[in-house]
Each structure stands twice: as structure tokens, then as C-alpha cells.
Amino acid sequence: MRSTDVKKPFGTSVRVWRGRLGISQEELAERAGLHRTYVSDVERGARNLSLMSIEKLASALEISMSTLLAHLPGPQGVGTAARVISADDLVDILFVEDRPQDVELTLRALQQANFANRIQVVNDGAAALDYLFCAGPYAHRQGHPRPQIILLDLDLPKIDGLEVLRRIKADARTRSIPVVVLSGSNLDEHITTSKRLGAAAYIVKPVTFQNLSAVTPQLALQWGLLRVQPAAAEPARP
């Protein structure tokens, strides 16, 4: 089995998260208690790291170790971190859905559409608002970037989807985030109300590759999502 070199994807992940914080290599090195040359080597993929160094970098980047390592290639050499080019390409998706089957179908559709982004799933309207406004169990997210796309089911427990949408669009901190409404109904009333409240698009569930792809032009590429490029085919052996 071919071994997988994770140093370059890890370096890319560090560079992306550093870019999202808007700090220099010097500042990251100071925060982590490491030498700037060491950080530079890490981002170039030229360093073997200890677990202690990884922990220091994650802490300095204000993320968990699992988040920093989330996009490293797996044992078969398949991963997404190597495709991340700059901090602007990494877009988090907040997916608000309470039905496990619909979560599975939507994640599958995203995978088929080659979207390679971090997705946070929450299961009710109250949790969605807590996540967006860094409250309750998500208070620790204060200062972290908000998701740039929201997939929002309408039929949610605790707080329904239309009320969540209304609060998102009523707050200056979140109103610019494109919201794609998901619903099991194609009733004109639901569509009209969603658009009036500021939804960027409306998809009738189940979410599929086809209906997901159909709304992308409507958003004028506001998704800005990182797509995995297919690997180049190996030349045929004589």
C-alpha cells in the first residue's frame, strides 16, 4: 500500500486557519511558543511534528486538534486539505436539520457535488441560533468566523425555520450569510415567505445532486465553496 505524506496537507491546514485569524507566521509562532522558522517549515510541509507541537499550534489557532487535523488524507490517500488553496476558499456550512435520514441524504448530495467543506450539523432552531450567535453551548465560539452558508430546514423543533431565518436576516452580524431553505413542501406560501424573509434559494427535499446543483447559478456563485478537483489519471502502463 502506498504511504501517504500528511506534512503538506497539514501545513496547508495551518496556513488556512492562520489566514482566517489574520495573523502572521511570526504571531502564530509567538502564540504557540515556537520559532518562526519552525512555523514556516510546517506550512511548507517540511517538518515532522510531535503531538505536543500539533497541540500548541491548534491552541494558538484557537481550534481543537481534531479540527486542525480534520482534512488530512486518510489511509488511502484521499482527503481535502491538499485542495485548499487559501483561507478564502475554506467555507463552513451550517446545516440545520432534525431528521437523520434527511441529514444523510443531504450530506450525500454535497459529496456527489464534490463540495469539500467543513459542515456543522445542528438539529433544532434554538441550537442553530446559539451556534450563529455564540450562545449557550456554543459560547466558546466567540471571536470565531461564522459560517458563510446556511442550509436551513423549515420544519424544526423548538424554533421553526422561518423564525430562525427571520432572526438571521434581522441581525447585522448574520444578515449577509446566504440561507438556502430546505422544505418537504413546494407550497407557494412557503416559498414566498422564505424569499420575503431573505432566503437566497429554496430546495424541496429530499436534497439531491440535481436540485442542489440547480440552485448554484441562482446564488451567483455566492456559495464560494471549495470543490474537490478530480485527481489526474495515472498514465497507462505499457
N, C-alpha and C positions, 0 to 999 in steps of 0.2 A: 504494500500500500504506500502511495506517495505521501511523504510527510508534508505538513502544512506550516509555512513560516507565518507566525502571527505578529511578528515585530512591526512590520509595515502597517497592517490594518490597525494595530493598537496605537501606533504613532499617529495615524490619521484620526483616530477617535480622540486622542488627547488634543490634537490641533483643533478639531472641530469644536470640542467643548470649551477650549481656551478662547476660541473666536467668539463663541456665544456669550462669554463673560466679558469680552472686550479687553482682555489683559494681554500683556506682552509675555514673551518667554521669560524675561527677567523677573516679572512679577510672579508668574507661576512658580518659578524656581524658588523665590523668596518665601512664598506661601507654603511650599512643600518642604522647605528646608533642604533643597537640593541645589547643585551647581547649575548655572545657566547652560553650560556646555553639555551637561548630562541631559537636561530637558531637550536641548536641540538635537542631541543624538537619538533620544527617544522618538521625537517627532519624525526624524528621518528613517526610523526603523533600524537603527544601527546599534541598539543596546539590548542586551538580555537583562530583564528586570526581575528583581526579587519581589515576593509578595508584599514586603514592607514598603518598597518603593511604589508599587501599584496603589497600595492603601494611602500613602502620602499624597500621590497625585490626585486620586479620587477625592480625598478630603479637601485638597486645595482647589479643586474644580467645583466643589460644593455638590457632588453627586455621590451615589453609592458605588462600591466596587462593581456590583452586578450591572449597573447602568453603564459604567465605563467599558465593561467587557461584553456588553450585550450583543454587539455586532461583529465580534470576531468570527473568523471562519470556523466551521465545525470540523469534525474528523475527516469529512470527505472533501474538505477544501471549499465549502460553499458558505458564503457569508456576504454581508452587505457593507461592512466598514470600508473595504478596499474601493468601493464605488463612490464613497463620499468624497466630494472634491473640495468643498469649502463649507464654512459654518452656515452660510445662507441656504445651502442645499438640504440641511437636516431639518425636517419639519415634523413636529409632533402632532399626532391626530388624537383628539379626544372623541371616543366613541361611546355614546350613551344609549344603552340598550339593556333591557331586563330579561329578555328571553334568550336562554343559552343557545337554542337552535339558530336564532337569527344572528347571534354573535358569530357563531361558527360559519354560517353561510356568507356573511359579510367579509369576515377575515379571509375566507377562501377566495372571494371575488377580488379583494385587494391583491392577494397573492397572484392570482391569474393575470391581473392587470400590471404585474411587475412593480407594484409600489413597494418600496423598501424603507419604510419609515417606522419610527417608534410609535406604537399605538397604546394609549391608556384607555382601558375599558372600565366604565363605572355603570352601575345597574339601576340607578334611580335619579330623579331630577334633583333631589337635595344633594346627593353626592356630586353631581355634575357642577352645581353652583359652588359647593365647598372647594372642589378642585380648582375651578376657574378663579375664585376669589381668595384662595389660600386660607380657608377657614376650617374649623373643626379638625378632623383627622389629617387634613392637608395643610395645616397652618405652617408646617415646616417648609413649604414651597415658597414662602415669602422671598421675593427677590429673584426667583427662577423665571425663565421665559414661559409665557403662556403658550398653549397650543395654537397653531396657526390655521388649523381646520377642525371643525366640529361636525361629527356625524350624529344627528340627534333624532331619536325615535320620538314619536308624538305620544304614544300610549305608555306613560311611565308611572310607577308608583311614587308616592309621597308628594312630588310636584310634577304636574304634567308637562309634556314637551313644549306646548305653546307658551306656558308661563315661563319656562326656562328660557325659551327664545326671546320672549319679551324683556326679561331681565338682562340677558346678554346684550341686546341692542339698546337698552336704556342706559347702559354704563359706558362711560368714555374709555374705560380700560379694556373693554372687550368688544365694543360695537363693530370694530373693523375686521373681526375674525369671520371669515366666510362660514356660514352654517348650512349644511346640507340636511334637509329634513327627510326622515325615513318614516313611512307610514304603510300600514296594511290596507289603506283605503285610497282610492283615487277620486274621492268626493271633491267637487269643485269648491265647496265651502272650506275644506281643509287646505286645499292648495291656495286659494285666495287669501285666507287668513295668514298662512305661513309667509306668503310673499309680502303681504301688507306689513307684517312684523319685521321683515328684513331678511328672510331666508334667501340664500343665493341660489338654491336649487331644491327640487322635490323629487324623491325617488319612491316609487311604490314597491314595497317589499314583496318577495324576497329580493335582496340586492344580488345582482348577478354581474358578471363581467360586462355584459351588453348594456344594461341600464346605467352602470357606473361609468362606463366609457362615454355614454351618450351625454351625460351632464358636463363632462370636462370642457367641451367647447363653450357651453353656456357660461362657465365661470371665467372665460377668457384667460385660461391657464392660471387663475389665481391660486389653484392648488399649489403650484410650485413644488410638487412632490418629487422626491428623488426616485427615479425608476432604475431598476437593475438593468444594465445592458447585458445582452446575451454574450456569453463567453465565445471567443473566436474558436472555430472548429479546428482541431488539430489536423495537420496535413496527413493525408492517407499514406500509409507506409507502402513502399514498393513490394 
